[in-house]
Amino acid sequence: LYDYPAGTTNVGLRLDADRDDYYVYTGTYGYLEAGVEYRFFCEVDGGEGNWAGSTSEDTVQAYLINRDNPDNWIYKEINPTSTFTVDVSTRYWLRLDINKSGCTHWFSNIWITKV
């Protein structure tokens, strides 16, 4: 469901956090349909990763961004442990976050699929 920039593939992103709450817009987006159930998948450092809500200080997060709605850019936090739906059919951009300064993480095999 994602369109990757021309000449690229889903090989992964290395992010180096130079501040707490570091984030990057990945440049990837997908058209998601309202009311359809989706699953997000993303490996962090080759494994499951420490997603927000875990007991680790060094956590990561992922968000869907609706750039068509400037009043609600951060539309929904998503993680690999649950499914989700969206309320509006449109293109959603992916944002990845690292919550602790000085940490480096490798995000790979990033997918959103219909359930």
N, C-alpha and C positions, 0 to 999 in steps of 0.2 A: 504493500500500500504506500510505499515511500518512493519519491522521485529523488534520485541522487544527482548532484551537479554533474554536468557533462564531463566525461573522462574519469569519473571516480566510481568506486564500488564500496560495498559495506565492509571495509577492512578494519575500521576502528579509529578512535580518536584518543590521543594522549593529552590529558589536561593537567597543567601544573598550576595549582592554586597559589596566587601571590597575596591573597587576602582571605579572611573568613567570608563565607557566602559567595564564593567565586562561581560564576556561571558563564556559559557560552551558548549562543544560538548555533546549532549545528549546520545550518544551511540546508537541511533536509525537511521535507514536508510530505504530508499525505492527505488525500481527500478522504474524510471520514463522514459516514452517513449517520444522521440522527436516528436514535433508537436501536442501532445495531450494536451487538455486544462484541467487544474487541479484547484481545490480549496483547500486552506489551512484553517484549523479551529484550534483555540487555545483559551481557556479561560484563563484569567489572573485574579487572585484573585477572582475567581468565576463569573467574568463578561467579558465584552468586552475588558477591559484594555486600557491603553494609549499607542498606537503604535506610533512609530516615525512619526513626522509630526503633532502630536497633539499640543495643546498649553501648555501642562504640561511640566515641567522640568524633571519629573520622567517618562521617557518613556522606552518601551521595543521594541526589534526587533527580527526578526527571519530570518535566512539565510539558503539557501541550499548550501552545500559544496560539490564540486566535487573533491574528493581526487585523482582521476585518472589524474587530470590535475594540476600539481604543479605550473604552471604559472598563474592559475586562480582558486585558492582554493575557494574563496568566489564567488560562481557562481551567486547567485541571491538573493536579499532581497525579502521576501514574507510577506504578512500580510492577515488577515481575510477579508479585504474589497475588494479584487479583485481576479481575476483568473490569471493564468499564464501558460506558456508553457516552455519547455526546448529545447535546440538545439541539445543535444546529449543524446541518450539513454544509461543510465548507473545508477549505484547506487548513490544516493545523501544522504548525512548525514545532520542532522538537528543541527543547532547552535542557541542557545537562548542568547539574550543580555539584560542586564539592564544598562541603560546609566548614572545612578547617584549613587555615592558611598553612602553606608549606608542604601540603600533601600532593602527590601525583597519582593519578589513576588512569588506567587504560580501559576505555569503553569500547566493546566490540560486539559483533553479531546482534545489531540493533534492528528489531523488527516489530511491526504491529500487524496482527492478522485478525481476520474475523474468526469468532469462536464457532 
